[in-house]
Amino acid sequence: MRLRGQPSFPGENLILVLVDADKDCPKEWGPKLLEWAAERHPRPEVACILAKAEYETWFVAAAKSLVDSGHLELKSGEAIPDDPEHLNLKKKWIEDRFVKKGARPGEGARYSPTQDQPVLTRDMDLWMCYERSRSSRKLHGELRKRLS
């Protein structure tokens, strides 16, 4: 939505479709998803990004920042994996290390994608995610192309 009289900005009509690739290859399914989306919505700008394997894989890519902000706790002597997409690390990796800030014992300290993704997304280091996740770089490239 735009305020009357305010100039438009690049990408204001962009529809961004972001889905988990699960076991599918993002490079193969991205163009198919884009074609499907364009057929159903004739907007000039549609971008389709498939997070390999899940959106939570991006959290693994940015895990150091989420450890530093208190959302994740590594196991004793554990290192953060170098290539979470190649290792197919997903929600389970996050669930096993998740710390619910402010939760009391027995008060729902488990990871909930619908409740916790927004906070983890806000607090993760996007540059770290970019450097360690090819599918995150695809999102960055699509946004840069359309917003510049």
Rosetta silent file (secondary structure, phi, psi, omega in degrees, C-alpha in Angstrom):
SEQUENCE: MRLRGQPSFPGENLILVLVDADKDCPKEWGPKLLEWAAERHPRPEVACILAKAEYETWFVAAAKSLVDSGHLELKSGEAIPDDPEHLNLKKKWIEDRFVKKGARPGEGARYSPTQDQPVLTRDMDLWMCYERSRSSRKLHGELRKRLS
SCORE:     score description
SCORE:     0.000 S_00000001
   1 L     0.000  141.117 -178.565    0.000    0.000    0.000 S_00000001
   2 L  -123.135  140.629  175.083    1.263    3.473   -0.855 S_00000001
   3 L   -71.479  141.904 -179.791    0.268    6.800    0.648 S_00000001
   4 L   -57.486  132.890  177.471   -1.343    9.139   -1.817 S_00000001
   5 L    85.390   -8.636  179.125    1.188   11.458   -3.405 S_00000001
   6 L   -85.097  141.096  179.816    4.184    9.452   -2.243 S_00000001
   7 L   -66.544  149.545  176.472    6.612    8.296   -4.906 S_00000001
   8 L   -75.786  166.267  178.723    6.712    4.619   -5.714 S_00000001
   9 L  -127.852  155.582  179.673    9.814    2.606   -4.965 S_00000001
  10 L   -58.670  134.167  176.254   11.519   -0.179   -6.892 S_00000001
  11 L    86.128    4.617 -177.443    9.961   -3.530   -6.172 S_00000001
  12 L   -64.827  -21.237  178.101    6.705   -2.225   -4.686 S_00000001
  13 L  -100.847    9.708 -177.538    4.805   -4.616   -6.969 S_00000001
  14 L   -71.239  132.106  168.864    7.106   -7.556   -6.306 S_00000001
  15 E  -105.491  120.114  179.974    5.557  -10.821   -5.207 S_00000001
  16 E  -106.349  120.558  177.446    8.167  -12.883   -3.380 S_00000001
  17 E  -106.853  116.823 -179.455    7.476  -16.596   -3.072 S_00000001
  18 E  -123.380  116.996 -178.298    9.758  -18.251   -0.516 S_00000001
  19 E  -134.577  159.811  173.473    9.280  -21.959    0.150 S_00000001
  20 E   -73.811  135.374  176.760   11.224  -24.877    1.553 S_00000001
  21 L   -78.008  -21.327 -174.646   12.797  -27.011   -1.157 S_00000001
  22 L    53.682 -118.585 -177.891   12.658  -30.048    1.140 S_00000001
  23 L   -94.718   -2.336 -178.053   14.224  -32.827   -0.956 S_00000001
  24 L   -81.161  157.708  177.345   13.811  -31.021   -4.277 S_00000001
  25 L   -85.131  117.886 -179.551   16.611  -29.251   -6.118 S_00000001
  26 H   -56.686  -37.939 -178.646   16.062  -25.460   -5.912 S_00000001
  27 H   -64.619  -32.606  179.732   17.808  -24.919   -9.242 S_00000001
  28 H   -81.800  -43.532 -173.551   15.391  -27.325  -10.934 S_00000001
  29 H   -86.883  -22.118  179.136   12.164  -26.344   -9.167 S_00000001
  30 H   -56.035  -52.041  178.556   12.695  -22.577   -8.932 S_00000001
  31 H   -62.513  -35.319  178.297   11.967  -21.911  -12.636 S_00000001
  32 H   -66.924  -41.610  178.019    8.952  -24.255  -12.553 S_00000001
  33 H   -65.834  -40.280  178.176    7.552  -22.483   -9.509 S_00000001
  34 H   -61.671  -44.343  177.926    8.157  -19.108  -11.133 S_00000001
  35 H   -61.348  -45.394  179.645    6.286  -20.204  -14.259 S_00000001
  36 H   -60.954  -45.958 -178.692    3.400  -21.518  -12.159 S_00000001
  37 H   -64.929  -41.114 -178.948    3.210  -18.292  -10.111 S_00000001
  38 H   -65.789  -33.701  177.871    3.355  -16.071  -13.203 S_00000001
  39 H   -67.116  -31.344 -175.407    0.470  -17.982  -14.808 S_00000001
  40 H   -92.362  -21.465 -179.675   -1.705  -17.394  -11.751 S_00000001
  41 L  -140.393  108.922 -173.174   -0.805  -13.799  -11.046 S_00000001
  42 L   -77.662   26.813  175.730    0.031  -11.513  -13.962 S_00000001
  43 L   -64.444  148.804 -179.442    2.111   -9.071  -11.935 S_00000001
  44 L   -69.232  -25.100 -174.770    5.220   -7.950  -13.747 S_00000001
  45 L  -122.764  109.759  173.288    7.530   -8.918  -10.870 S_00000001
  46 E  -130.577  129.981  175.461    7.479  -12.371   -9.305 S_00000001
  47 E  -123.335  133.118  179.723   10.518  -13.922   -7.641 S_00000001
  48 E  -118.438  123.948 -179.989   10.556  -17.518   -6.415 S_00000001
  49 E  -122.771  131.337  174.457   13.170  -18.675   -3.940 S_00000001
  50 E  -109.861  114.483  177.051   13.498  -22.205   -2.618 S_00000001
  51 E   -73.108  123.225 -179.907   15.389  -22.415    0.661 S_00000001
  52 L   -88.714  127.479  -23.538   17.507  -25.533    0.495 S_00000001
  53 L   -78.836  -34.138  177.393   16.300  -27.780    2.357 S_00000001
  54 L  -139.707  163.967  175.568   14.256  -25.696    4.771 S_00000001
  55 H   -56.829  -35.511  179.548   14.116  -22.107    5.931 S_00000001
  56 H   -62.163  -22.801  176.298   15.693  -23.327    9.177 S_00000001
  57 H   -61.164  -32.506  175.538   18.794  -24.255    7.174 S_00000001
  58 H   -66.369  -34.791  175.302   19.374  -20.501    6.879 S_00000001
  59 H   -64.784  -37.872  177.318   19.295  -20.300   10.683 S_00000001
  60 H   -64.293  -40.711  179.324   22.000  -22.987   10.779 S_00000001
  61 H   -60.928  -33.921 -179.360   24.021  -20.911    8.293 S_00000001
  62 L  -103.654   22.768 -171.390   23.745  -17.927   10.656 S_00000001
  63 H   -57.190  -37.601 -178.411   24.005  -20.039   13.827 S_00000001
  64 H   -57.569  -42.826  179.664   26.914  -18.120   15.356 S_00000001
  65 H   -67.114  -32.211  179.584   24.818  -14.962   15.487 S_00000001
  66 H   -78.116  -27.986  171.122   21.906  -16.895   17.006 S_00000001
  67 H   -68.240  -47.373 -178.686   24.218  -18.421   19.619 S_00000001
  68 H   -61.262  -31.828 -179.288   25.591  -14.941   20.388 S_00000001
  69 L   -90.357    2.033  174.456   22.057  -13.551   20.771 S_00000001
  70 L    86.605   10.046  179.866   21.032  -16.388   23.111 S_00000001
  71 L   -86.592  -26.971 -179.878   18.589  -18.205   20.818 S_00000001
  72 E  -126.226  150.357  176.625   20.751  -21.299   20.308 S_00000001
  73 L  -131.245  118.349 -179.975   23.063  -23.187   22.618 S_00000001
  74 L   -75.031  151.589  175.788   25.747  -25.442   21.164 S_00000001
  75 L   -71.977  157.471 -177.501   26.544  -28.769   22.758 S_00000001
  76 L   -53.220  123.796  178.609   29.830  -29.012   24.640 S_00000001
  77 L    75.334    3.776 -176.925   32.750  -28.853   22.186 S_00000001
  78 L   -79.134  138.720  174.567   30.406  -28.582   19.184 S_00000001
  79 L  -103.560  153.468  176.100   31.401  -26.515   16.170 S_00000001
  80 L   -76.655  130.499 -178.474   28.966  -24.839   13.815 S_00000001
  81 L   -61.495  141.260 -179.084   28.848  -26.774   10.519 S_00000001
  82 L   -71.712  -37.458 -172.993   30.557  -25.103    7.562 S_00000001
  83 L  -131.118   77.638 -175.216   28.072  -26.115    4.853 S_00000001
  84 L   -61.886  -30.312  179.130   24.572  -26.613    6.307 S_00000001
  85 L   -69.983  -44.560  179.298   22.924  -26.955    2.885 S_00000001
  86 L   -64.200  -37.191  179.765   25.281  -29.702    1.747 S_00000001
  87 L   -79.705   -5.530  178.205   24.870  -31.470    5.106 S_00000001
  88 L    60.318   40.512  179.002   21.079  -31.123    4.756 S_00000001
  89 L   -81.623  133.279 -172.802   20.727  -29.607    8.229 S_00000001
  90 L  -136.009 -150.008 -175.751   17.200  -28.501    8.923 S_00000001
  91 H   -53.385  -39.703 -177.739   14.649  -27.856   11.637 S_00000001
  92 H   -58.731  -40.234  179.559   15.865  -30.767   13.821 S_00000001
  93 H   -61.589  -42.075  178.783   19.304  -29.140   14.160 S_00000001
  94 H   -68.448  -47.037 -179.429   17.649  -25.935   15.366 S_00000001
  95 H   -55.683  -40.353 -176.916   15.199  -27.771   17.653 S_00000001
  96 L   -70.648  -14.817 -176.797   18.054  -29.621   19.362 S_00000001
  97 L  -123.070    2.630 -173.351   19.853  -26.368   20.217 S_00000001
  98 E   -71.817  138.887  175.361   16.966  -23.945   20.639 S_00000001
  99 L  -123.756  118.289  178.690   16.652  -21.788   23.754 S_00000001
 100 L   -83.669  109.374 -178.970   13.311  -20.058   24.303 S_00000001
 101 L   -61.975  131.207  175.668   14.195  -16.697   25.799 S_00000001
 102 L    79.808   -2.568 -178.938   12.224  -15.933   28.924 S_00000001
 103 L   -80.392  139.377  174.685   10.546  -19.353   29.073 S_00000001
 104 L   -89.551  155.611  179.383   10.260  -21.054   32.439 S_00000001
 105 L   -50.923  133.437  179.943   10.831  -24.800   32.706 S_00000001
 106 L    75.714    9.811 -175.919    7.875  -26.706   31.274 S_00000001
 107 L  -108.220   46.286  175.861    6.473  -23.538   29.698 S_00000001
 108 L    69.804   49.914 -179.306    6.742  -24.409   26.023 S_00000001
 109 L   -82.303    7.723  179.713   10.488  -24.076   25.551 S_00000001
 110 L   -80.838  153.499  177.785   10.285  -26.032   22.305 S_00000001
 111 L   -69.815  130.572  176.302   10.970  -24.456   18.920 S_00000001
 112 L  -125.737  112.616 -178.476    7.798  -23.434   17.077 S_00000001
 113 H   -51.917  -45.462 -176.204    8.302  -22.277   13.469 S_00000001
 114 H   -67.163  -32.418 -179.307    5.234  -20.027   13.473 S_00000001
 115 H   -89.699  -35.201 -169.391    6.174  -18.352   16.759 S_00000001
 116 H  -100.234  -21.876  179.497    9.967  -18.368   16.605 S_00000001
 117 H   -57.451  -44.151 -179.542   10.901  -17.821   12.942 S_00000001
 118 H   -59.209  -42.200 -178.644   10.159  -14.074   13.038 S_00000001
 119 H   -69.708  -43.434  178.868   12.407  -13.514   16.071 S_00000001
 120 H   -64.739  -38.435  177.908   15.214  -15.720   14.740 S_00000001
 121 H   -63.411  -43.492  179.079   14.964  -13.998   11.359 S_00000001
 122 H   -61.382  -39.145 -171.944   15.188  -10.597   13.022 S_00000001
 123 H   -94.650   -8.630 -178.791   18.224  -11.574   15.078 S_00000001
 124 L   -78.186  150.402  177.792   20.213  -13.637   12.584 S_00000001
 125 L   -79.788  108.613 -175.794   23.213  -12.135   10.828 S_00000001
 126 H   -66.440  -32.524  178.242   22.075  -11.876    7.202 S_00000001
 127 H   -67.668  -41.310  177.541   25.615  -11.477    5.912 S_00000001
 128 H   -61.713  -42.597  177.765   26.684  -14.667    7.686 S_00000001
 129 H   -62.627  -44.396  178.415   23.690  -16.448    6.170 S_00000001
 130 H   -57.349  -45.879 -177.281   24.582  -15.050    2.739 S_00000001
 131 H   -67.980  -28.875 -172.124   28.165  -16.295    3.013 S_00000001
 132 H  -109.999    6.099 -177.276   27.201  -19.805    4.147 S_00000001
 133 L  -141.928  115.850  179.719   24.033  -20.491    2.125 S_00000001
 134 H   -63.767  -40.722 -179.295   23.740  -20.589   -1.648 S_00000001
 135 H   -68.833  -30.245  173.731   19.936  -20.374   -1.563 S_00000001
 136 H   -66.754  -38.616  176.492   20.181  -17.293    0.680 S_00000001
 137 H   -63.414  -32.871  176.792   22.486  -15.719   -1.908 S_00000001
 138 H   -63.581  -44.419  176.888   19.797  -16.421   -4.522 S_00000001
 139 H   -59.559  -47.697  179.668   17.289  -14.427   -2.449 S_00000001
 140 H   -56.796  -45.691 -178.885   19.793  -11.595   -2.082 S_00000001
 141 H   -63.943  -42.464  179.169   20.456  -11.557   -5.828 S_00000001
 142 H   -64.776  -42.034  178.922   16.769  -11.523   -6.726 S_00000001
 143 H   -67.571  -43.532  179.639   16.043   -8.666   -4.328 S_00000001
 144 H   -60.731  -42.013 -179.497   19.072   -6.662   -5.448 S_00000001
 145 H   -61.582  -38.145 -174.328   18.072   -7.090   -9.104 S_00000001
 146 H   -92.462  -21.475 -174.785   14.543   -5.836   -8.468 S_00000001
 147 H  -102.576   -3.831 -178.334   15.128   -3.195   -5.819 S_00000001
 148 L   -98.407    0.000    0.000   18.073   -1.314   -7.303 S_00000001
